[in-house]
Amino acid sequence: MAEQKLAERPAATEPTRENPCGPIGTGVIFENDQVRVWDMKVAAGGKKAWHHHKLDYVIINVSGGKIELENVNGHTIVADDKVGGVIWNDAGQKHELRNLSGHPYQNILVELKNGKTSS
């Protein structure tokens, strides 16, 4: 089998502020025609790469913790999520999440497939 030249290989698309193409969560744990449910984990001091929420969604905080969200315009907010807290967000958000806590951060994120969408 001939080796493919480096220049011919497709470039891996990395999530960036300009191209927030990362996955919404760590992994999909349930999906049907109504919802997609993500488990989302971020290590202590880690980050969830740039991503775009194209569907309305609900977050259920599992671990709680201090996080920082930065949107594509450079605006940041710091939140102290409480264990069991529930957060609603409209479709369209593009951001990166940083875990400012000294412990792993986890939430369950439920995307609503029949809600509003964003391109």
C-alpha positions as CSV (number, residue, x, y, z in Angstrom):
1,M,0.0,0.0,0.0
2,A,1.5,3.4,-1.0
3,E,1.9,5.9,1.7
4,Q,-0.2,9.0,1.4
5,K,1.8,12.2,1.2
6,L,1.5,14.5,4.2
7,A,0.1,17.4,2.0
8,E,-2.6,15.1,0.7
9,R,-4.0,14.2,4.1
10,P,-7.1,16.1,5.2
11,A,-6.3,18.5,7.9
12,A,-7.9,17.7,11.3
13,T,-10.4,20.4,12.2
14,E,-9.7,21.7,15.7
15,P,-12.3,23.7,17.6
16,T,-11.4,27.4,17.8
17,R,-13.2,30.6,18.5
18,E,-13.6,31.1,14.8
19,N,-14.7,27.5,14.2
20,P,-16.5,26.3,17.4
21,C,-16.9,22.7,16.1
22,G,-16.2,20.7,19.2
23,P,-18.7,18.2,20.6
24,I,-21.3,19.5,23.0
25,G,-20.4,17.0,25.7
26,T,-18.1,14.1,26.6
27,G,-20.5,11.6,25.1
28,V,-24.1,11.0,24.2
29,I,-25.8,8.8,26.8
30,F,-29.3,8.7,25.2
31,E,-30.9,9.9,22.0
32,N,-34.3,9.6,20.4
33,D,-36.4,11.7,17.9
34,Q,-37.2,14.2,20.7
35,V,-33.9,14.7,22.7
36,R,-30.2,14.1,22.7
37,V,-28.7,13.7,26.2
38,W,-25.0,14.3,26.8
39,D,-22.8,13.5,29.7
40,M,-20.3,16.4,30.1
41,K,-17.2,16.1,32.2
42,V,-14.3,18.5,32.6
43,A,-11.2,17.7,34.6
44,A,-10.1,20.1,37.5
45,G,-8.5,23.1,35.8
46,G,-9.5,21.7,32.4
47,K,-11.6,23.1,29.6
48,K,-14.4,22.0,27.2
49,A,-13.2,23.1,23.8
50,W,-15.1,25.6,21.6
51,H,-18.5,24.3,20.6
52,H,-21.8,25.6,19.1
53,H,-25.2,24.8,20.7
54,K,-27.5,24.5,17.7
55,L,-30.5,23.4,19.7
56,D,-32.3,24.7,22.8
57,Y,-30.9,22.8,25.9
58,V,-31.2,22.2,29.6
59,I,-28.3,21.6,31.9
60,I,-28.6,19.6,35.1
61,N,-25.5,20.1,37.3
62,V,-24.2,16.9,38.7
63,S,-21.0,18.0,40.6
64,G,-21.4,21.8,40.8
65,G,-18.3,24.0,40.7
66,K,-16.9,27.3,39.6
67,I,-16.7,27.7,35.8
68,E,-15.9,30.4,33.3
69,L,-17.7,30.6,29.9
70,E,-16.1,32.7,27.1
71,N,-18.1,33.4,24.0
72,V,-16.8,34.0,20.5
73,N,-16.9,37.7,21.0
74,G,-14.5,37.4,24.0
75,H,-17.1,38.1,26.7
76,T,-16.6,36.0,29.8
77,I,-18.9,35.1,32.7
78,V,-18.0,33.2,35.8
79,A,-20.6,31.1,37.5
80,D,-20.7,29.0,40.6
81,D,-23.0,26.1,39.6
82,K,-24.7,24.3,42.5
83,V,-25.2,20.6,42.7
84,G,-28.7,19.7,41.3
85,G,-29.1,23.2,39.7
86,V,-31.0,23.4,36.4
87,I,-30.2,25.9,33.7
88,W,-32.1,26.7,30.5
89,N,-30.3,28.1,27.4
90,D,-31.6,29.0,24.0
91,A,-30.0,27.7,20.8
92,G,-27.1,29.6,19.3
93,Q,-24.5,29.9,22.0
94,K,-20.9,29.4,20.9
95,H,-18.4,29.2,23.8
96,E,-15.6,27.5,25.6
97,L,-16.0,26.3,29.2
98,R,-13.2,26.3,31.7
99,N,-13.4,24.5,35.0
100,L,-12.0,26.8,37.7
101,S,-12.7,24.3,40.5
102,G,-10.2,22.1,42.1
103,H,-12.3,19.0,41.3
104,P,-13.9,17.5,38.2
105,Y,-16.9,19.3,36.9
106,Q,-19.9,17.3,35.5
107,N,-23.3,18.0,34.1
108,I,-26.0,16.3,32.1
109,L,-27.1,18.4,29.0
110,V,-30.4,17.7,27.3
111,E,-30.8,19.1,23.7
112,L,-34.4,19.5,22.6
113,K,-34.6,18.5,19.0
114,N,-38.1,20.1,18.5
115,G,-37.2,23.4,20.0
116,K,-35.6,26.4,18.3
117,T,-32.5,25.8,16.2
118,S,-29.5,27.9,15.3
119,S,-27.2,27.7,12.3
